[in-house]
Amino acid sequence: MRDDLYEIHKLLYLYCEALDQGDFDAMAELFRHARFVTPGDAPPVVADPAAIVAMYRSYTRIYPQTGTPGTRHVVANPIIDIADDGLSSTCRSYIVVFQGIEDFPLQPVVAGRNLDRFEKVDGRWRYAEREILSEHFGDLSRHMLREFGPDTAQRSQAAHRTAGEER
């Protein structure tokens, strides 16, 4: 039997791998059953991989020579708590996005936290919710296709708080 912690870690890493390969379809499929909340002006997306793909394509620069964004997403310090019944868990982790392309030396471009909830269904772990909190911003000029930074993150947090109050 596979170890629960291993399976949850694997989901964290599959997200990073898919993004760095420019495979937004594979990344979005991880959230087929999840509420997905991102910083910026995008509304929360619920269980809609096509909407997640469209959102990422609308703001992530893909370089034609590689078909990727030229990034490395690194997830670190995951703190995973599995519920006593073994059917749900939470995870807090740090995320740092590095980017390095031909005329842009390797450097961190954004860092923050991921707040995740997972559920175990039919013996398999899957995302139930992801909230991305971007907190530190570097030079995003080669990574993003539209405005993204502290101002959009603050607007997003205010909007999500308001949406949470309406629930």
N, C-alpha and C positions, 0 to 999 in steps of 0.2 A: 504494500500500500504506500502511495506517495505521501510524503510528509507535507502537512498543511502549510507550514512556514515556507517551505521550498516552493510550493505552488503559488503562493501569494507573491513571493519575491519574483518569481518568473513572470507574473503579470506585470509587475513594475518594470522589469527589464524589457519585456516585449514591446511595451509602449515606446520606450526610448529607441530601441532598434528599428521599429517601423518608421518612426519619424525621421531618423537619421538616414534611412534608405529612401526617403521620399515616398514611402508606401502608405499614403493616407487611408486607403481602403482597409488595409490590415489593422492600422491603428484604430480606426473608427469602429471596426468590428468588435474590438475589445469592449466597447461601451454599448453594445446592442441592447443591453438590459439595464442601462444605467442613466442616472441624471448626470449630465456633464456640464460643469460650470467653469468658464474661463474668464480671465481678466479682460478688460476692454469693454467695448460697447456691444458685444454679442450677447444675446439673451441666453439663459440656460437652455440646453438642448436635452431632451429626454428620449432615450431609446430610439434614436434616429441616426444610424450611421451615415446616411446620405447627407444629412444636414451638417454633421460634424466634418465630413470630407469637404463639403462646399465652404464651410467656415475656414478651414485650414488653407484651402486653395486660394481663398480670397485675400489672405494676408501673409502667406509664407512664400518667399522667393525660392524658386527652384532653378538651379543652374543646368542649362541644356547639355553641357558637356558631361555631366555626371548623373543628371536626373535626380539630384538630391539637393537639400538646402546647404550642404557643406558644414553640417553641424555634428556635434556629439552631445547628446543629452546624457547627463550623469545624475543618477538618483543616488542619494547618500543618506546614511543614518536612519533607515526605516525603523520606526517603532510600531510594531504590530501587536495588537491585542486581539486575541481570539476569544469569542464569547464562550461561556461555560458549556453551552449546548453544542459547540463546534460547528455551528451553521452560519455564523456571521463574524466579521472582524472589522477592525478599524486600523488605519495606518496613517501615521504622520511621517513625512519624509522631506528632505531637501532636494531641490533640483537645481542644477547649474547647466546652462546651455553654452557650450563653447562653439565658436565658429572660426574656421580658417579656410580661406580659398586663395586662389592664385595671387591676387593683389591685395589681400587682407590677412595680415598675420594672425595666427591662432590667438584667440582671446575670449574671455567670458563675455557674453553679450546680454545675458539675463539670468537672474537667480531668484529663487523663492522657495515656496513650499507646495507640496501636494497633500491634500487632505482626502483620504480615500475611505470608502466603505466597500466591503466585499461580502458576498453571500455564497454559500455552498449549496448548489442545486444538483440533484442527481449525482452526488459524489464529486462534483467539480466546482472549483472556485471561479467566480466571475466578479467583475466590477458591478457594484450597485450604485456607486456615486463617486465622482471625482470633482474636487474643487481645486483649481490652480490659482495660487496666490503669488503673483509676480511682485517682488519687493525691491530688487536691485537691478539697475539698468545700465548697460554699457552702450557701445555703439551698435545700434540695431539697423543701421542704414543698409547693410548688405543682407539682412535676414528678413526684414518685414517689408511688405508691399504697401502698407498704410500705417498711419500713426499708431504707435504703441509705446507706452511708457508710463511714468508715474501719474500723469494726469488721467489717462484712460483707466489705470488700475484703481485710482480713487473713485472715479465715477462709477466703475463697475461694483466696487464694494458697497457703495451707497445704494445702488440699484438692487443688488442682491439682498441687502438688509431690508429694503422696502418690500421686495418680493416675498421674503421670509415672513414679514409681518402680516402679509395678506393671506398666507397659508393657514 
